[in-house]
Amino acid sequence: MSMRDELRRILTIISDFTLNDTNFSVKDTRIIAEANRSCEEVEKDLNELQSLGLIKEDINRPPNVDYRIYRITREGVNEI
């Protein structure tokens, strides 16, 4: 799959934080901080990666929090 550099960078960040473990999650705030880009740009890339099936949002997060949690998928690991 041909992927934009920005998307590959975000996927690599998630891969690094999760150590390619599909059962480990990372907060979007950590991803945004590491990407060193605007929150809006990173959120757009996260949504695109999710629509491609390379990451998925972890719905098992504490209630009343203002961040999202992501996991890399097996397809995402294979893409890296």
mmCIF file of the N, C-alpha and C atoms, coordinates in Angstrom:
data_MODEL
# 
_entry.id   MODEL 
# 
loop_
_atom_site.group_PDB 
_atom_site.id 
_atom_site.type_symbol 
_atom_site.label_atom_id 
_atom_site.label_alt_id 
_atom_site.label_comp_id 
_atom_site.label_asym_id 
_atom_site.label_entity_id 
_atom_site.label_seq_id 
_atom_site.pdbx_PDB_ins_code 
_atom_site.Cartn_x 
_atom_site.Cartn_y 
_atom_site.Cartn_z 
_atom_site.occupancy 
_atom_site.B_iso_or_equiv 
_atom_site.pdbx_formal_charge 
_atom_site.auth_seq_id 
_atom_site.auth_comp_id 
_atom_site.auth_asym_id 
_atom_site.auth_atom_id 
_atom_site.pdbx_PDB_model_num 
ATOM 1   N N  . MET A 1 1  ? 0.847   -1.170 0.000  1.00 0.00 ? 1  MET A N  1 
ATOM 2   C CA . MET A 1 1  ? 0.000   0.000  0.000  1.00 0.00 ? 1  MET A CA 1 
ATOM 3   C C  . MET A 1 1  ? 0.892   1.232  0.000  1.00 0.00 ? 1  MET A C  1 
ATOM 4   N N  . SER A 1 2  ? 0.581   2.153  -0.857 1.00 0.00 ? 2  SER A N  1 
ATOM 5   C CA . SER A 1 2  ? 1.301   3.421  -0.888 1.00 0.00 ? 2  SER A CA 1 
ATOM 6   C C  . SER A 1 2  ? 0.683   4.347  0.156  1.00 0.00 ? 2  SER A C  1 
ATOM 7   N N  . MET A 1 3  ? 1.523   4.899  1.003  1.00 0.00 ? 3  MET A N  1 
ATOM 8   C CA . MET A 1 3  ? 1.030   5.708  2.108  1.00 0.00 ? 3  MET A CA 1 
ATOM 9   C C  . MET A 1 3  ? 1.802   7.021  2.169  1.00 0.00 ? 3  MET A C  1 
ATOM 10  N N  . ARG A 1 4  ? 1.077   8.085  2.465  1.00 0.00 ? 4  ARG A N  1 
ATOM 11  C CA . ARG A 1 4  ? 1.730   9.379  2.640  1.00 0.00 ? 4  ARG A CA 1 
ATOM 12  C C  . ARG A 1 4  ? 2.722   9.314  3.791  1.00 0.00 ? 4  ARG A C  1 
ATOM 13  N N  . ASP A 1 5  ? 3.758   10.115 3.693  1.00 0.00 ? 5  ASP A N  1 
ATOM 14  C CA . ASP A 1 5  ? 4.794   10.138 4.728  1.00 0.00 ? 5  ASP A CA 1 
ATOM 15  C C  . ASP A 1 5  ? 4.226   10.487 6.100  1.00 0.00 ? 5  ASP A C  1 
ATOM 16  N N  . GLU A 1 6  ? 3.263   11.417 6.141  1.00 0.00 ? 6  GLU A N  1 
ATOM 17  C CA . GLU A 1 6  ? 2.672   11.828 7.416  1.00 0.00 ? 6  GLU A CA 1 
ATOM 18  C C  . GLU A 1 6  ? 1.958   10.658 8.083  1.00 0.00 ? 6  GLU A C  1 
ATOM 19  N N  . LEU A 1 7  ? 1.222   9.876  7.293  1.00 0.00 ? 7  LEU A N  1 
ATOM 20  C CA . LEU A 1 7  ? 0.514   8.722  7.851  1.00 0.00 ? 7  LEU A CA 1 
ATOM 21  C C  . LEU A 1 7  ? 1.501   7.671  8.339  1.00 0.00 ? 7  LEU A C  1 
ATOM 22  N N  . ARG A 1 8  ? 2.524   7.425  7.558  1.00 0.00 ? 8  ARG A N  1 
ATOM 23  C CA . ARG A 1 8  ? 3.530   6.443  7.947  1.00 0.00 ? 8  ARG A CA 1 
ATOM 24  C C  . ARG A 1 8  ? 4.211   6.872  9.251  1.00 0.00 ? 8  ARG A C  1 
ATOM 25  N N  . ARG A 1 9  ? 4.466   8.174  9.406  1.00 0.00 ? 9  ARG A N  1 
ATOM 26  C CA . ARG A 1 9  ? 5.094   8.688  10.628 1.00 0.00 ? 9  ARG A CA 1 
ATOM 27  C C  . ARG A 1 9  ? 4.206   8.427  11.839 1.00 0.00 ? 9  ARG A C  1 
ATOM 28  N N  . ILE A 1 10 ? 2.915   8.694  11.724 1.00 0.00 ? 10 ILE A N  1 
ATOM 29  C CA . ILE A 1 10 ? 1.984   8.471  12.836 1.00 0.00 ? 10 ILE A CA 1 
ATOM 30  C C  . ILE A 1 10 ? 1.896   6.982  13.146 1.00 0.00 ? 10 ILE A C  1 
ATOM 31  N N  . LEU A 1 11 ? 1.813   6.152  12.116 1.00 0.00 ? 11 LEU A N  1 
ATOM 32  C CA . LEU A 1 11 ? 1.766   4.711  12.330 1.00 0.00 ? 11 LEU A CA 1 
ATOM 33  C C  . LEU A 1 11 ? 3.043   4.217  13.003 1.00 0.00 ? 11 LEU A C  1 
ATOM 34  N N  . THR A 1 12 ? 4.167   4.761  12.628 1.00 0.00 ? 12 THR A N  1 
ATOM 35  C CA . THR A 1 12 ? 5.442   4.384  13.243 1.00 0.00 ? 12 THR A CA 1 
ATOM 36  C C  . THR A 1 12 ? 5.488   4.798  14.708 1.00 0.00 ? 12 THR A C  1 
ATOM 37  N N  . ILE A 1 13 ? 4.961   5.962  15.021 1.00 0.00 ? 13 ILE A N  1 
ATOM 38  C CA . ILE A 1 13 ? 4.903   6.420  16.414 1.00 0.00 ? 13 ILE A CA 1 
ATOM 39  C C  . ILE A 1 13 ? 4.068   5.445  17.242 1.00 0.00 ? 13 ILE A C  1 
ATOM 40  N N  . ILE A 1 14 ? 2.907   5.071  16.732 1.00 0.00 ? 14 ILE A N  1 
ATOM 41  C CA . ILE A 1 14 ? 2.050   4.122  17.447 1.00 0.00 ? 14 ILE A CA 1 
ATOM 42  C C  . ILE A 1 14 ? 2.756   2.777  17.587 1.00 0.00 ? 14 ILE A C  1 
ATOM 43  N N  . SER A 1 15 ? 3.409   2.353  16.532 1.00 0.00 ? 15 SER A N  1 
ATOM 44  C CA . SER A 1 15 ? 4.158   1.097  16.555 1.00 0.00 ? 15 SER A CA 1 
ATOM 45  C C  . SER A 1 15 ? 5.243   1.132  17.624 1.00 0.00 ? 15 SER A C  1 
ATOM 46  N N  . ASP A 1 16 ? 5.965   2.228  17.705 1.00 0.00 ? 16 ASP A N  1 
ATOM 47  C CA . ASP A 1 16 ? 7.031   2.361  18.697 1.00 0.00 ? 16 ASP A CA 1 
ATOM 48  C C  . ASP A 1 16 ? 6.488   2.341  20.125 1.00 0.00 ? 16 ASP A C  1 
ATOM 49  N N  . PHE A 1 17 ? 5.411   3.078  20.371 1.00 0.00 ? 17 PHE A N  1 
ATOM 50  C CA . PHE A 1 17 ? 4.851   3.139  21.724 1.00 0.00 ? 17 PHE A CA 1 
ATOM 51  C C  . PHE A 1 17 ? 4.235   1.807  22.153 1.00 0.00 ? 17 PHE A C  1 
ATOM 52  N N  . THR A 1 18 ? 3.656   1.077  21.210 1.00 0.00 ? 18 THR A N  1 
ATOM 53  C CA . THR A 1 18 ? 3.004   -0.190 21.556 1.00 0.00 ? 18 THR A CA 1 
ATOM 54  C C  . THR A 1 18 ? 3.928   -1.389 21.391 1.00 0.00 ? 18 THR A C  1 
ATOM 55  N N  . LEU A 1 19 ? 5.132   -1.144 20.891 1.00 0.00 ? 19 LEU A N  1 
ATOM 56  C CA . LEU A 1 19 ? 6.089   -2.224 20.628 1.00 0.00 ? 19 LEU A CA 1 
ATOM 57  C C  . LEU A 1 19 ? 5.486   -3.290 19.714 1.00 0.00 ? 19 LEU A C  1 
ATOM 58  N N  . ASN A 1 20 ? 4.644   -2.832 18.781 1.00 0.00 ? 20 ASN A N  1 
ATOM 59  C CA . ASN A 1 20 ? 3.950   -3.699 17.820 1.00 0.00 ? 20 ASN A CA 1 
ATOM 60  C C  . ASN A 1 20 ? 3.073   -4.748 18.487 1.00 0.00 ? 20 ASN A C  1 
ATOM 61  N N  . ASP A 1 21 ? 2.668   -4.500 19.716 1.00 0.00 ? 21 ASP A N  1 
ATOM 62  C CA . ASP A 1 21 ? 1.769   -5.403 20.435 1.00 0.00 ? 21 ASP A CA 1 
ATOM 63  C C  . ASP A 1 21 ? 0.335   -4.933 20.195 1.00 0.00 ? 21 ASP A C  1 
ATOM 64  N N  . THR A 1 22 ? -0.460  -5.765 19.541 1.00 0.00 ? 22 THR A N  1 
ATOM 65  C CA . THR A 1 22 ? -1.837  -5.375 19.203 1.00 0.00 ? 22 THR A CA 1 
ATOM 66  C C  . THR A 1 22 ? -2.740  -5.308 20.424 1.00 0.00 ? 22 THR A C  1 
ATOM 67  N N  . ASN A 1 23 ? -2.251  -5.720 21.576 1.00 0.00 ? 23 ASN A N  1 
ATOM 68  C CA . ASN A 1 23 ? -3.033  -5.664 22.810 1.00 0.00 ? 23 ASN A CA 1 
ATOM 69  C C  . ASN A 1 23 ? -2.664  -4.472 23.687 1.00 0.00 ? 23 ASN A C  1 
ATOM 70  N N  . PHE A 1 24 ? -1.702  -3.675 23.264 1.00 0.00 ? 24 PHE A N  1 
ATOM 71  C CA . PHE A 1 24 ? -1.249  -2.529 24.044 1.00 0.00 ? 24 PHE A CA 1 
ATOM 72  C C  . PHE A 1 24 ? -1.766  -1.246 23.399 1.00 0.00 ? 24 PHE A C  1 
ATOM 73  N N  . SER A 1 25 ? -2.170  -0.292 24.209 1.00 0.00 ? 25 SER A N  1 
ATOM 74  C CA . SER A 1 25 ? -2.764  0.956  23.713 1.00 0.00 ? 25 SER A CA 1 
ATOM 75  C C  . SER A 1 25 ? -1.895  2.154  24.041 1.00 0.00 ? 25 SER A C  1 
ATOM 76  N N  . VAL A 1 26 ? -2.101  3.224  23.301 1.00 0.00 ? 26 VAL A N  1 
ATOM 77  C CA . VAL A 1 26 ? -1.390  4.474  23.529 1.00 0.00 ? 26 VAL A CA 1 
ATOM 78  C C  . VAL A 1 26 ? -2.391  5.631  23.424 1.00 0.00 ? 26 VAL A C  1 
ATOM 79  N N  . LYS A 1 27 ? -2.223  6.613  24.313 1.00 0.00 ? 27 LYS A N  1 
ATOM 80  C CA . LYS A 1 27 ? -3.103  7.783  24.303 1.00 0.00 ? 27 LYS A CA 1 
ATOM 81  C C  . LYS A 1 27 ? -2.799  8.673  23.097 1.00 0.00 ? 27 LYS A C  1 
ATOM 82  N N  . ASP A 1 28 ? -3.838  9.298  22.578 1.00 0.00 ? 28 ASP A N  1 
ATOM 83  C CA . ASP A 1 28 ? -3.639  10.202 21.452 1.00 0.00 ? 28 ASP A CA 1 
ATOM 84  C C  . ASP A 1 28 ? -2.770  11.392 21.839 1.00 0.00 ? 28 ASP A C  1 
ATOM 85  N N  . THR A 1 29 ? -2.786  11.779 23.094 1.00 0.00 ? 29 THR A N  1 
ATOM 86  C CA . THR A 1 29 ? -1.968  12.918 23.529 1.00 0.00 ? 29 THR A CA 1 
ATOM 87  C C  . THR A 1 29 ? -0.479  12.616 23.399 1.00 0.00 ? 29 THR A C  1 
ATOM 88  N N  . ARG A 1 30 ? -0.085  11.379 23.650 1.00 0.00 ? 30 ARG A N  1 
ATOM 89  C CA . ARG A 1 30 ? 1.323   10.989 23.479 1.00 0.00 ? 30 ARG A CA 1 
ATOM 90  C C  . ARG A 1 30 ? 1.699   10.994 21.998 1.00 0.00 ? 30 ARG A C  1 
ATOM 91  N N  . ILE A 1 31 ? 0.781   10.519 21.164 1.00 0.00 ? 31 ILE A N  1 
ATOM 92  C CA . ILE A 1 31 ? 1.023   10.482 19.716 1.00 0.00 ? 31 ILE A CA 1 
ATOM 93  C C  . ILE A 1 31 ? 1.191   11.909 19.192 1.00 0.00 ? 31 ILE A C  1 
ATOM 94  N N  . ILE A 1 32 ? 0.301   12.795 19.605 1.00 0.00 ? 32 ILE A N  1 
ATOM 95  C CA . ILE A 1 32 ? 0.334   14.193 19.154 1.00 0.00 ? 32 ILE A CA 1 
ATOM 96  C C  . ILE A 1 32 ? 1.635   14.852 19.607 1.00 0.00 ? 32 ILE A C  1 
ATOM 97  N N  . ALA A 1 33 ? 2.029   14.632 20.850 1.00 0.00 ? 33 ALA A N  1 
ATOM 98  C CA . ALA A 1 33 ? 3.260   15.236 21.361 1.00 0.00 ? 33 ALA A CA 1 
ATOM 99  C C  . ALA A 1 33 ? 4.477   14.745 20.584 1.00 0.00 ? 33 ALA A C  1 
ATOM 100 N N  . GLU A 1 34 ? 4.526   13.479 20.285 1.00 0.00 ? 34 GLU A N  1 
ATOM 101 C CA . GLU A 1 34 ? 5.661   12.905 19.575 1.00 0.00 ? 34 GLU A CA 1 
ATOM 102 C C  . GLU A 1 34 ? 5.692   13.346 18.111 1.00 0.00 ? 34 GLU A C  1 
ATOM 103 N N  . ALA A 1 35 ? 4.525   13.520 17.515 1.00 0.00 ? 35 ALA A N  1 
ATOM 104 C CA . ALA A 1 35 ? 4.452   13.894 16.096 1.00 0.00 ? 35 ALA A CA 1 
ATOM 105 C C  . ALA A 1 35 ? 4.927   15.322 15.862 1.00 0.00 ? 35 ALA A C  1 
ATOM 106 N N  . ASN A 1 36 ? 4.813   16.157 16.890 1.00 0.00 ? 36 ASN A N  1 
ATOM 107 C CA . ASN A 1 36 ? 5.266   17.550 16.780 1.00 0.00 ? 36 ASN A CA 1 
ATOM 108 C C  . ASN A 1 36 ? 4.558   18.275 15.627 1.00 0.00 ? 36 ASN A C  1 
ATOM 109 N N  . ARG A 1 37 ? 3.259   18.022 15.516 1.00 0.00 ? 37 ARG A N  1 
ATOM 110 C CA . ARG A 1 37 ? 2.402   18.684 14.527 1.00 0.00 ? 37 ARG A CA 1 
ATOM 111 C C  . ARG A 1 37 ? 1.144   19.139 15.246 1.00 0.00 ? 37 ARG A C  1 
ATOM 112 N N  . SER A 1 38 ? 0.305   19.870 14.558 1.00 0.00 ? 38 SER A N  1 
ATOM 113 C CA . SER A 1 38 ? -0.907  20.368 15.204 1.00 0.00 ? 38 SER A CA 1 
ATOM 114 C C  . SER A 1 38 ? -1.838  19.208 15.548 1.00 0.00 ? 38 SER A C  1 
ATOM 115 N N  . CYS A 1 39 ? -2.580  19.412 16.587 1.00 0.00 ? 39 CYS A N  1 
ATOM 116 C CA . CYS A 1 39 ? -3.536  18.409 17.058 1.00 0.00 ? 39 CYS A CA 1 
ATOM 117 C C  . CYS A 1 39 ? -4.518  18.039 15.947 1.00 0.00 ? 39 CYS A C  1 
ATOM 118 N N  . GLU A 1 40 ? -4.997  19.018 15.223 1.00 0.00 ? 40 GLU A N  1 
ATOM 119 C CA . GLU A 1 40 ? -5.968  18.781 14.156 1.00 0.00 ? 40 GLU A CA 1 
ATOM 120 C C  . GLU A 1 40 ? -5.394  17.907 13.051 1.00 0.00 ? 40 GLU A C  1 
ATOM 121 N N  . GLU A 1 41 ? -4.152  18.169 12.675 1.00 0.00 ? 41 GLU A N  1 
ATOM 122 C CA . GLU A 1 41 ? -3.515  17.365 11.624 1.00 0.00 ? 41 GLU A CA 1 
ATOM 123 C C  . GLU A 1 41 ? -3.340  15.919 12.064 1.00 0.00 ? 41 GLU A C  1 
ATOM 124 N N  . VAL A 1 42 ? -2.890  15.725 13.292 1.00 0.00 ? 42 VAL A N  1 
ATOM 125 C CA . VAL A 1 42 ? -2.674  14.375 13.794 1.00 0.00 ? 42 VAL A CA 1 
ATOM 126 C C  . VAL A 1 42 ? -4.005  13.639 13.932 1.00 0.00 ? 42 VAL A C  1 
ATOM 127 N N  . GLU A 1 43 ? -5.028  14.309 14.435 1.00 0.00 ? 43 GLU A N  1 
ATOM 128 C CA . GLU A 1 43 ? -6.349  13.684 14.560 1.00 0.00 ? 43 GLU A CA 1 
ATOM 129 C C  . GLU A 1 43 ? -6.871  13.253 13.199 1.00 0.00 ? 43 GLU A C  1 
ATOM 130 N N  . LYS A 1 44 ? -6.662  14.074 12.190 1.00 0.00 ? 44 LYS A N  1 
ATOM 131 C CA . LYS A 1 44 ? -7.073  13.720 10.823 1.00 0.00 ? 44 LYS A CA 1 
ATOM 132 C C  . LYS A 1 44 ? -6.339  12.467 10.360 1.00 0.00 ? 44 LYS A C  1 
ATOM 133 N N  . ASP A 1 45 ? -5.036  12.403 10.616 1.00 0.00 ? 45 ASP A N  1 
ATOM 134 C CA . ASP A 1 45 ? -4.246  11.232 10.231 1.00 0.00 ? 45 ASP A CA 1 
ATOM 135 C C  . ASP A 1 45 ? -4.674  9.993  11.013 1.00 0.00 ? 45 ASP A C  1 
ATOM 136 N N  . LEU A 1 46 ? -4.968  10.147 12.297 1.00 0.00 ? 46 LEU A N  1 
ATOM 137 C CA . LEU A 1 46 ? -5.442  9.018  13.095 1.00 0.00 ? 46 LEU A CA 1 
ATOM 138 C C  . LEU A 1 46 ? -6.758  8.472  12.531 1.00 0.00 ? 46 LEU A C  1 
ATOM 139 N N  . ASN A 1 47 ? -7.647  9.373  12.164 1.00 0.00 ? 47 ASN A N  1 
ATOM 140 C CA . ASN A 1 47 ? -8.920  8.938  11.574 1.00 0.00 ? 47 ASN A CA 1 
ATOM 141 C C  . ASN A 1 47 ? -8.697  8.203  10.260 1.00 0.00 ? 47 ASN A C  1 
ATOM 142 N N  . GLU A 1 48 ? -7.764  8.693  9.453  1.00 0.00 ? 48 GLU A N  1 
ATOM 143 C CA . GLU A 1 48 ? -7.473  8.039  8.177  1.00 0.00 ? 48 GLU A CA 1 
ATOM 144 C C  . GLU A 1 48 ? -6.846  6.662  8.397  1.00 0.00 ? 48 GLU A C  1 
ATOM 145 N N  . LEU A 1 49 ? -5.908  6.560  9.329  1.00 0.00 ? 49 LEU A N  1 
ATOM 146 C CA . LEU A 1 49 ? -5.299  5.269  9.633  1.00 0.00 ? 49 LEU A CA 1 
ATOM 147 C C  . LEU A 1 49 ? -6.339  4.279  10.145 1.00 0.00 ? 49 LEU A C  1 
ATOM 148 N N  . GLN A 1 50 ? -7.278  4.789  10.922 1.00 0.00 ? 50 GLN A N  1 
ATOM 149 C CA . GLN A 1 50 ? -8.343  3.935  11.437 1.00 0.00 ? 50 GLN A CA 1 
ATOM 150 C C  . GLN A 1 50 ? -9.244  3.466  10.293 1.00 0.00 ? 50 GLN A C  1 
ATOM 151 N N  . SER A 1 51 ? -9.562  4.347  9.364  1.00 0.00 ? 51 SER A N  1 
ATOM 152 C CA . SER A 1 51 ? -10.412 3.951  8.235  1.00 0.00 ? 51 SER A CA 1 
ATOM 153 C C  . SER A 1 51 ? -9.712  2.945  7.324  1.00 0.00 ? 51 SER A C  1 
ATOM 154 N N  . LEU A 1 52 ? -8.378  2.971  7.303  1.00 0.00 ? 52 LEU A N  1 
ATOM 155 C CA . LEU A 1 52 ? -7.602  2.009  6.519  1.00 0.00 ? 52 LEU A CA 1 
ATOM 156 C C  . LEU A 1 52 ? -7.438  0.672  7.248  1.00 0.00 ? 52 LEU A C  1 
ATOM 157 N N  . GLY A 1 53 ? -7.859  0.626  8.518  1.00 0.00 ? 53 GLY A N  1 
ATOM 158 C CA . GLY A 1 53 ? -7.759  -0.601 9.294  1.00 0.00 ? 53 GLY A CA 1 
ATOM 159 C C  . GLY A 1 53 ? -6.374  -0.862 9.859  1.00 0.00 ? 53 GLY A C  1 
ATOM 160 N N  . LEU A 1 54 ? -5.523  0.171  9.895  1.00 0.00 ? 54 LEU A N  1 
ATOM 161 C CA . LEU A 1 54 ? -4.158  0.000  10.397 1.00 0.00 ? 54 LEU A CA 1 
ATOM 162 C C  . LEU A 1 54 ? -4.049  0.240  11.899 1.00 0.00 ? 54 LEU A C  1 
ATOM 163 N N  . ILE A 1 55 ? -5.006  0.972  12.446 1.00 0.00 ? 55 ILE A N  1 
ATOM 164 C CA . ILE A 1 55 ? -5.119  1.175  13.886 1.00 0.00 ? 55 ILE A CA 1 
ATOM 165 C C  . ILE A 1 55 ? -6.593  1.070  14.242 1.00 0.00 ? 55 ILE A C  1 
ATOM 166 N N  . LYS A 1 56 ? -6.864  0.900  15.527 1.00 0.00 ? 56 LYS A N  1 
ATOM 167 C CA . LYS A 1 56 ? -8.259  0.933  15.969 1.00 0.00 ? 56 LYS A CA 1 
ATOM 168 C C  . LYS A 1 56 ? -8.321  1.650  17.304 1.00 0.00 ? 56 LYS A C  1 
ATOM 169 N N  . GLU A 1 57 ? -9.447  2.306  17.523 1.00 0.00 ? 57 GLU A N  1 
ATOM 170 C CA . GLU A 1 57 ? -9.642  2.993  18.790 1.00 0.00 ? 57 GLU A CA 1 
ATOM 171 C C  . GLU A 1 57 ? -10.013 1.973  19.850 1.00 0.00 ? 57 GLU A C  1 
ATOM 172 N N  . ASP A 1 58 ? -9.371  2.060  20.985 1.00 0.00 ? 58 ASP A N  1 
ATOM 173 C CA . ASP A 1 58 ? -9.637  1.176  22.107 1.00 0.00 ? 58 ASP A CA 1 
ATOM 174 C C  . ASP A 1 58 ? -10.795 1.772  22.895 1.00 0.00 ? 58 ASP A C  1 
ATOM 175 N N  . ILE A 1 59 ? -11.897 1.058  22.939 1.00 0.00 ? 59 ILE A N  1 
ATOM 176 C CA . ILE A 1 59 ? -13.076 1.585  23.633 1.00 0.00 ? 59 ILE A CA 1 
ATOM 177 C C  . ILE A 1 59 ? -13.027 1.340  25.136 1.00 0.00 ? 59 ILE A C  1 
ATOM 178 N N  . ASN A 1 60 ? -12.035 0.601  25.605 1.00 0.00 ? 60 ASN A N  1 
ATOM 179 C CA . ASN A 1 60 ? -11.884 0.304  27.031 1.00 0.00 ? 60 ASN A CA 1 
ATOM 180 C C  . ASN A 1 60 ? -11.047 1.378  27.719 1.00 0.00 ? 60 ASN A C  1 
ATOM 181 N N  . ARG A 1 61 ? -11.576 2.571  27.790 1.00 0.00 ? 61 ARG A N  1 
ATOM 182 C CA . ARG A 1 61 ? -10.867 3.658  28.458 1.00 0.00 ? 61 ARG A CA 1 
ATOM 183 C C  . ARG A 1 61 ? -11.700 4.122  29.652 1.00 0.00 ? 61 ARG A C  1 
ATOM 184 N N  . PRO A 1 62 ? -11.076 4.790  30.581 1.00 0.00 ? 62 PRO A N  1 
ATOM 185 C CA . PRO A 1 62 ? -11.826 5.266  31.748 1.00 0.00 ? 62 PRO A CA 1 
ATOM 186 C C  . PRO A 1 62 ? -12.932 6.242  31.326 1.00 0.00 ? 62 PRO A C  1 
ATOM 187 N N  . PRO A 1 63 ? -14.022 6.251  32.075 1.00 0.00 ? 63 PRO A N  1 
ATOM 188 C CA . PRO A 1 63 ? -15.109 7.187  31.746 1.00 0.00 ? 63 PRO A CA 1 
ATOM 189 C C  . PRO A 1 63 ? -14.691 8.636  32.016 1.00 0.00 ? 63 PRO A C  1 
ATOM 190 N N  . ASN A 1 64 ? -15.326 9.542  31.322 1.00 0.00 ? 64 ASN A N  1 
ATOM 191 C CA . ASN A 1 64 ? -15.138 10.977 31.520 1.00 0.00 ? 64 ASN A CA 1 
ATOM 192 C C  . ASN A 1 64 ? -13.702 11.451 31.281 1.00 0.00 ? 64 ASN A C  1 
ATOM 193 N N  . VAL A 1 65 ? -13.036 10.900 30.292 1.00 0.00 ? 65 VAL A N  1 
ATOM 194 C CA . VAL A 1 65 ? -11.705 11.375 29.924 1.00 0.00 ? 65 VAL A CA 1 
ATOM 195 C C  . VAL A 1 65 ? -11.809 12.077 28.575 1.00 0.00 ? 65 VAL A C  1 
ATOM 196 N N  . ASP A 1 66 ? -10.894 12.996 28.337 1.00 0.00 ? 66 ASP A N  1 
ATOM 197 C CA . ASP A 1 66 ? -10.961 13.774 27.103 1.00 0.00 ? 66 ASP A CA 1 
ATOM 198 C C  . ASP A 1 66 ? -9.892  13.371 26.097 1.00 0.00 ? 66 ASP A C  1 
ATOM 199 N N  . TYR A 1 67 ? -9.429  12.150 26.180 1.00 0.00 ? 67 TYR A N  1 
ATOM 200 C CA . TYR A 1 67 ? -8.464  11.651 25.211 1.00 0.00 ? 67 TYR A CA 1 
ATOM 201 C C  . TYR A 1 67 ? -8.985  10.339 24.623 1.00 0.00 ? 67 TYR A C  1 
ATOM 202 N N  . ARG A 1 68 ? -8.383  9.956  23.514 1.00 0.00 ? 68 ARG A N  1 
ATOM 203 C CA . ARG A 1 68 ? -8.717  8.684  22.883 1.00 0.00 ? 68 ARG A CA 1 
ATOM 204 C C  . ARG A 1 68 ? -7.503  7.769  22.977 1.00 0.00 ? 68 ARG A C  1 
ATOM 205 N N  . ILE A 1 69 ? -7.758  6.485  22.926 1.00 0.00 ? 69 ILE A N  1 
ATOM 206 C CA . ILE A 1 69 ? -6.699  5.488  23.041 1.00 0.00 ? 69 ILE A CA 1 
ATOM 207 C C  . ILE A 1 69 ? -6.716  4.634  21.775 1.00 0.00 ? 69 ILE A C  1 
ATOM 208 N N  . TYR A 1 70 ? -5.523  4.378  21.239 1.00 0.00 ? 70 TYR A N  1 
ATOM 209 C CA . TYR A 1 70 ? -5.417  3.615  19.994 1.00 0.00 ? 70 TYR A CA 1 
ATOM 210 C C  . TYR A 1 70 ? -4.538  2.390  20.165 1.00 0.00 ? 70 TYR A C  1 
ATOM 211 N N  . ARG A 1 71 ? -4.850  1.375  19.375 1.00 0.00 ? 71 ARG A N  1 
ATOM 212 C CA . ARG A 1 71 ? -4.048  0.157  19.270 1.00 0.00 ? 71 ARG A CA 1 
ATOM 213 C C  . ARG A 1 71 ? -3.674  -0.033 17.806 1.00 0.00 ? 71 ARG A C  1 
ATOM 214 N N  . ILE A 1 72 ? -2.507  -0.578 17.576 1.00 0.00 ? 72 ILE A N  1 
ATOM 215 C CA . ILE A 1 72 ? -2.121  -0.932 16.219 1.00 0.00 ? 72 ILE A CA 1 
ATOM 216 C C  . ILE A 1 72 ? -2.783  -2.275 15.892 1.00 0.00 ? 72 ILE A C  1 
ATOM 217 N N  . THR A 1 73 ? -3.177  -2.468 14.659 1.00 0.00 ? 73 THR A N  1 
ATOM 218 C CA . THR A 1 73 ? -3.766  -3.737 14.244 1.00 0.00 ? 73 THR A CA 1 
ATOM 219 C C  . THR A 1 73 ? -2.694  -4.615 13.614 1.00 0.00 ? 73 THR A C  1 
ATOM 220 N N  . ARG A 1 74 ? -3.014  -5.857 13.392 1.00 0.00 ? 74 ARG A N  1 
ATOM 221 C CA . ARG A 1 74 ? -2.083  -6.776 12.729 1.00 0.00 ? 74 ARG A CA 1 
ATOM 222 C C  . ARG A 1 74 ? -1.723  -6.232 11.347 1.00 0.00 ? 74 ARG A C  1 
ATOM 223 N N  . GLU A 1 75 ? -2.695  -5.632 10.655 1.00 0.00 ? 75 GLU A N  1 
ATOM 224 C CA . GLU A 1 75 ? -2.444  -5.038 9.351  1.00 0.00 ? 75 GLU A CA 1 
ATOM 225 C C  . GLU A 1 75 ? -1.471  -3.864 9.468  1.00 0.00 ? 75 GLU A C  1 
ATOM 226 N N  . GLY A 1 76 ? -1.604  -3.089 10.546 1.00 0.00 ? 76 GLY A N  1 
ATOM 227 C CA . GLY A 1 76 ? -0.695  -1.977 10.791 1.00 0.00 ? 76 GLY A CA 1 
ATOM 228 C C  . GLY A 1 76 ? 0.726   -2.448 11.041 1.00 0.00 ? 76 GLY A C  1 
ATOM 229 N N  . VAL A 1 77 ? 0.842   -3.535 11.817 1.00 0.00 ? 77 VAL A N  1 
ATOM 230 C CA . VAL A 1 77 ? 2.167   -4.110 12.071 1.00 0.00 ? 77 VAL A CA 1 
ATOM 231 C C  . VAL A 1 77 ? 2.779   -4.572 10.759 1.00 0.00 ? 77 VAL A C  1 
ATOM 232 N N  . ASN A 1 78 ? 1.995   -5.230 9.929  1.00 0.00 ? 78 ASN A N  1 
ATOM 233 C CA . ASN A 1 78 ? 2.492   -5.711 8.637  1.00 0.00 ? 78 ASN A CA 1 
ATOM 234 C C  . ASN A 1 78 ? 2.897   -4.547 7.730  1.00 0.00 ? 78 ASN A C  1 
ATOM 235 N N  . GLU A 1 79 ? 2.197   -3.444 7.827  1.00 0.00 ? 79 GLU A N  1 
ATOM 236 C CA . GLU A 1 79 ? 2.511   -2.271 6.995  1.00 0.00 ? 79 GLU A CA 1 
ATOM 237 C C  . GLU A 1 79 ? 3.850   -1.659 7.400  1.00 0.00 ? 79 GLU A C  1 
ATOM 238 N N  . ILE A 1 80 ? 4.145   -1.682 8.692  1.00 0.00 ? 80 ILE A N  1 
ATOM 239 C CA . ILE A 1 80 ? 5.415   -1.141 9.182  1.00 0.00 ? 80 ILE A CA 1 
ATOM 240 C C  . ILE A 1 80 ? 6.540   -2.034 8.688  1.00 0.00 ? 80 ILE A C  1 
# 
